[in-house]
């Protein structure tokens, strides 16, 4: 069973109020004021990717739909006893198919409460007698002890956090692939996938998967046909170190455009009219013109 939505509290600015995700999409955008907790929501995303228990100071509120795979683990066929009459699957599990449930996790692997949503009656398939309530409670207990197997759509995925000051700039070639929160290492990773003959790094990851994601992000603002890496081995453009690689995006009827232009930081106390400050301003003007075109 996949978790449809998830909320948490007990974490930094979400100490007493639930915050989280109503649903999961391939592309998710978090919008909010400064210091409203956007980065803290990424802590929840990171925890969802991990296969280890959530931090012990968090409370989680989850919901999902009981599917056959989950129910057959909770109510195995040819299994009896445990306070339930008859075969667990045919007398109980099969009746709970596609029921929507909600549960709260108050500590790692500790389920506090399970409730059925949308007015679903968990007593379905049971005869009305003085044992009905206790059997319903047993059904819930069987579900409850299996809920640790429920996963989110991103469980087991690799989580990489990029800071707001990310800088995908020209880099020297390295065999070792690392990615820092500020984006350093991204150029080298793209270069390796595009240029290497090692089958472990297929270029389709960049030319298909990454390109498709970039086009989805840019939308109508720009569509690109390929990802290109160029080696600045002689007379690189102003402000770019020699012997570095840079990432470009190809467009129809246009030349390659740098994925992101270098951000120039000048630390000059008294820049003259022709000094570093003027040089940096010139690069920024060129960057702005390139983006407009």
N, C-alpha and C positions, 0 to 999 in steps of 0.2 A: 504494500500500500504506500502510495506517495502522499506526503503531507501537502495539502492544498494551500494552507496559509499558516503562518507562524508569527507569534508575538512574544516579546520578552519584557521583563521588568526586573529591577534590582541592579541595574548597571548604570552607573554614573548619572547622567541627567534623566534617565528613565527609572528612577528608584521606586516610584509608586504607581506609575501609569503604564499601561500596555502600549508598546510601539512595535511595529514590524511590517509584515507584507501580507496584503489581502490575497495576492496571487503571484505567480512567478511567470515571467516572460523571458524570451531570449535576450531582449534589450530592456533594461530597467533603469529609469532615471529618478534620482532622488533630488527633490527641490525643497529648499527651506532657508530661513534666515540664518545669518551667522550665529554660531553657538546654539543652534536649535537641536543638535544631535545627529546630523547627517553622518558624520564620521563614526559615531557610535553604532549606527545601523550597519555599517560595514563590519563592525566586530561580530554582529549576528551572522552576516553573510559568511565571514571567515569560519565561524563555529559550525555553520551548516555544511561547509565543505569538508570539515574535519570529520574523521570517523571516531574520534574519542568523545567521552562524555562532555556535556556543556559545563561551564564554570559553576561551581556549587552555590554561588550567591545569586544565580539567576533563577527566575521562575519563567516557565515557558507555557504558552497557550497555543495548542495546535488543533487542526481539524483535518479530516480526510474522509475518503469514501472506502468502505469495507469491500475489497475485491476478493475474488476467489483465492488468489495466491495467499493473501494474508489469512483469510478465514480457514483455509485448509491447514495452516500452521497452528492456528488457535484451536480449531476443532478437527483434529485428524480423523480421517475415515478409519473404520475398524478399531476405534478407541472408545472405551466406555469408562464409567465410574467418575470419581471426583465430584460427586454431588449432582451430576446430570444423568438422566435416564437415557437408555438407548444408545445407539451409535451417535457419537458426537457430531459427525458431519451431517448425516441424513436427518437427524432429529432437531439439530440446533443451528450449526453453521450455515447450512443451505438457506435457511429462512432469513438470514441477516444480510444477504447479498445486496450490495449497492446502498446500504444504509450509511448516512452521513453522521459522523460522530465528532465530538470535541473532547479534548482531554488536557489536563494541566500537569506539568512536570514541576515538582517543587524541589527536587535535588536530582543529581545525576542518576538516571535509571529508576527514579521513584515517581510513580504515577499517583497523583492525589485523587483525581476524580475523572470519571468517564460519563459523558451524557450523550444521548441520542438527539439529533437535530431534526428539524422539519416535521415535528409531530410523529416521528416514527415510533411505533410501539414495539419494544424489544420482546414482548410476550407473544409475538406472532408465532403461530404453530403450536401454542400450548393450550391445553384445556383449562377452563376457568375452575380452579379449586383452591383449597387452602395451601397448596404447594407452589402456586404460580409465582408469587412474589420471591420466594427463596430461589427458584430456578432461574428467574430473570437476573437476580443478583449474581448467581453462579455464572451465567452467560457473560455478564459484564466483567467478572473476575478473570474468566478465561481470555477475554479480549485484552484486559488491562495488563496481564502478565506477558502478552505478546507484543505490546506496543513499542517496546524498545527496538523491534525490527523495522519499524516504519522509517522511511527515508525521505529526505527532501529531493527535489529534482537535481540538486547540485551536490548531493552527498558524494564524497570521494573525488570531487573535481579539485583542480589546482587553483588556489587563491593567490593572486598577486595584487598587492596594494600599491597604487601609484599616487603620489602626493599631488596636490594642486599645482606645485611648481615643477611638474614633469618637463623634461627637456630632452627630446629625441634629437640629438645633435650628432655631427660627424664623429666617428670613433675609429681608433686603430683596430686592425684585425687581431682577434684572439681566438684560440681554440676553445678555451673554457667559456661556457655560456652562463652568465649571471645577469639578473635583472634587479636593479635597486628601486626603492620606492619612488625616486625622482625621475625614473625613466632611463637612467644610465644603463647601458648594456643592450637596449632594445635594437639599436642599429646593428650591433655585432651579431645578435641572434638572427635578424632578418638577412644580413649578409651571408651568414653561414648556410642557412637553408637554401638561398638562391644559388650560391656559387660552388658549394662543396659537391664532390662526387660520392660522398658517403651516403649509402641508401637509408641510413638511420635518420637523415634529415631531408625528406623529400621536398622539392621546391613547391609542390602543389599545396602544401600547408600555407604558404605565403600567397601564391598566385591565385589560389581558389578561396581558401577559408578566410585568410586575413583580408583579402581584397573585397570579398563579399561583405564582411563585417564593416569595413571602412565605407563602402558604398551605402550600406544601410544607415550608418551614422550621418553621413553627409546628405543623403536624400537628394532633393532637388537642387541643393546648393552646388553639387558637383558629382559627376560619375567618372570613375577611373577605369582604365583598361588593363593596367599592369602595375606591378611594383618593381622598381628599378633600383639597383645600388651602383654607385659610381665611385671609382677609386681616384682620389685626388693625389696623383703621383708626381705631378709637375705643374707648377704655376697655378695653385688652387685659387678660387675666388678670394677676394679680400675678407679677412677675418676668419678664414678656415685653415686649420693647420695642414701642413703637407703630410702625405702618406696616411691619410684618413679616408674612411668610407662614409658616404652620405646616402640617405634614402630619398628617392623621388617617386612621384606617382605620375603615370602616363595618362594623358587625356586624348580623346579623338581630336584631330585637327589642331592640336596644341603640343608644344614641347613638354618635356618632363618638368614637373613642379616639385620643389623641395617639400617633403612631408611637413617639416616645421623648420622655420628659419632660426638661426642662432640668436639667442638673446645675449646682447652685449652688455656687460656690466663694467662701468668705468670707475676706477677709484683714483681720481686725480683731484688734488686739492684746488689747483688754480688752472683749469684747462684754458688754453688760449683759443682763439677763433679757428685755428687750423689744427688743434690738438686732438686728443683721443675723443673728447666729447663730440666734436664736430664729425669725426669719423663714424662714431656710433650712430649719431642722428642720421647720417647719410645712409647707413645700412638699414636703419629702421624705415626711412622713406622708401628705399628700394623694395623692402619687404612688403610694405603697404601697397605699393603700386603693383607688385607681382600678384598679390592676393586679389586686387580689384580686377586685374586682367584675367 
